[in-house]
Amino acid sequence: MSTARLVNVEIKLSLRDKVGPVWGVGFPLVLLIILGSIPDLREPKPEYGGLSNFDLLVPVMVLFNLAMLALVALPTTLSGYREQGVLRRMRTTPVGPARVLTAQLVANLTTAVVAVVAFLAVARFAFGVGLPDNIGGYVVAWLLSAAALLSVGLLITALAPGRGPATAIGTVLYFPIMFFAGLWVPIADMPTLLRNISHYTPSGAAMTAFQAAYEGHFPAAQPLLTLVAYAVVCTAVAIRWFRWE
Amino acid sequence: MPPVIEVRHLHKRYGDNVAVDDISLTVEEGEVLGILGPNGAGKTTTVECVEGIRAPDRGEIRVAGFDPLRDRAEVTRHLGVQLQDGQLQERLQVAEALELYSSFYSQPADWRALMAGLGLADKAKTRYGKLSGGQKQRLSIALALVGNPRVAILDELTTGLDPQARRDTWDLIEDVRSRGVTIVLVTHFMEEAERLCDRVALIDAGRVVTVDTPTGLTEQARIEQRIQFRPSRPIDDSLLTTLPDVSSVTRRGDLVIVNGNSDALNAVTAVLAHNQIVAQQLRVEQASLEDAFVRLTGKHLDPK
């Protein structure tokens, strides 16, 4: 009951702040449309099995959006609450940290669901990018990726001393995370060492799982377990180190 | 019935700064206990330890029999808290805040009635960030009461309110109290303490100076009454100085000024009546809690 009410309030506030709609959905969607409008990126490439660069960028953009919400929006909001005394106020009630954190996760997850549906729809209907062949596998991969990245966001919030540092850490961490997702260099083109590292990063594991789903398989255990491990460990540490003020 | 709140030998320091030296207090079911003292006396630290948002260095605290740090769930259920510096999200509306906070409790109060009772009904859709200081204060009182607490701790209840809003808030507190809620009131307003509190704990430099009823405090401080009048015909000082309740008689022009204990006024008027003297322009200066405070601690309360 109170968790539902908290989620409801968080979503309303995110709409009023415009953080969710603008940064969580709008901006990445505009970027997707711009990239889709570059003819070169949509040339099918024989070395990618007839897929274009744009086809490969769609899952990267999905991750880009998740990472933005999880690593920047979530830590900024939560550590802002801490600085303003919002959490201090809640601490005197029976609500408890678990429900406060859950509400943040669910609210951000909701924004991310809206975003991923919009992405896949635009990519499909405006640019003819096929949907993943294994939809069930894709949903599982996406949910675990979201859980892993959001829990990294919670960890940043728990460990950063204030709102400024939390935003800074999130933004800095954002670049390697997106690098290992293959935003600049596709994972397949990376040197072996980087490719191996990539498999054990949340974003690299997510991309591997997405790719499997696009190719029609259910993702393998290794990337899925990697994502689960991030989610469990980071969330546990975040709850353990959670600070109200 | 055991006390609702028990504090025994509380001690808390921040680095080298001792905020609370040694404080012991009990709060009985149904009473309004005032915690009165100058800024920096340790009032807020004490109640924060009771609320369980600060860990004491030494001492023991029980709220309805529970430990505020270990038994968070029980304590937060029984205790409503108004913080001096707790904030809400800027864009959260008044009604949303009340509805949200009421959802945290298993048997909440009717938040709509609270909102109306605190004069916030027409602000239901106003965002927290757009409220005036007084409105924020009233909302924070409403949030302290929304869980239907057995004990409410109100820290600087009426600071920042204009005189009318302050009186309205006092009425509300009396109403809450008449429903059986125990109240701990941290304040530095004497008038507030005199009007609302059954007992007042005077705190100074991290220690309890004394705990007593407001009247008891002025008696403890042995503050004399000052009676001033213009006699209708000349009067001999000895008529008054011989009275046991009178300590001194002085004159300023044709004004007679008598100092004495709380029974002096009765004694003086009796003597005057006996001698058929009318006391014109009679004025009595009553000792206030403020005088008592100054007498008992040797300090003045901060004006603001």
Boltz contact constraints between the chains, C-beta under 6 A:
constraints:
  - contact:
      token1: [A, 1]
      token2: [B, 103]
      max_distance: 6.0
  - contact:
      token1: [A, 2]
      token2: [B, 103]
      max_distance: 6.0
  - contact:
      token1: [A, 2]
      token2: [B, 104]
      max_distance: 6.0
  - contact:
      token1: [A, 5]
      token2: [B, 100]
      max_distance: 6.0
  - contact:
      token1: [A, 5]
      token2: [B, 103]
      max_distance: 6.0
  - contact:
      token1: [A, 9]
      token2: [B, 100]
      max_distance: 6.0
  - contact:
      token1: [A, 13]
      token2: [B, 89]
      max_distance: 6.0
  - contact:
      token1: [A, 13]
      token2: [B, 91]
      max_distance: 6.0
  - contact:
      token1: [A, 16]
      token2: [B, 91]
      max_distance: 6.0
  - contact:
      token1: [A, 84]
      token2: [B, 87]
      max_distance: 6.0
  - contact:
      token1: [A, 85]
      token2: [B, 85]
      max_distance: 6.0
  - contact:
      token1: [A, 85]
      token2: [B, 86]
      max_distance: 6.0
  - contact:
      token1: [A, 85]
      token2: [B, 87]
      max_distance: 6.0
  - contact:
      token1: [A, 86]
      token2: [B, 87]
      max_distance: 6.0
  - contact:
      token1: [A, 86]
      token2: [B, 89]
      max_distance: 6.0
  - contact:
      token1: [A, 88]
      token2: [B, 86]
      max_distance: 6.0
  - contact:
      token1: [A, 89]
      token2: [B, 86]
      max_distance: 6.0
  - contact:
      token1: [A, 91]
      token2: [B, 53]
      max_distance: 6.0
  - contact:
      token1: [A, 92]
      token2: [B, 51]
      max_distance: 6.0
  - contact:
      token1: [A, 92]
      token2: [B, 81]
      max_distance: 6.0
  - contact:
      token1: [A, 93]
      token2: [B, 76]
      max_distance: 6.0
  - contact:
      token1: [A, 93]
      token2: [B, 104]
      max_distance: 6.0
  - contact:
      token1: [A, 94]
      token2: [B, 73]
      max_distance: 6.0
  - contact:
      token1: [A, 94]
      token2: [B, 76]
      max_distance: 6.0
  - contact:
      token1: [A, 94]
      token2: [B, 77]
      max_distance: 6.0
  - contact:
      token1: [A, 94]
      token2: [B, 104]
      max_distance: 6.0
  - contact:
      token1: [A, 95]
      token2: [B, 104]
      max_distance: 6.0
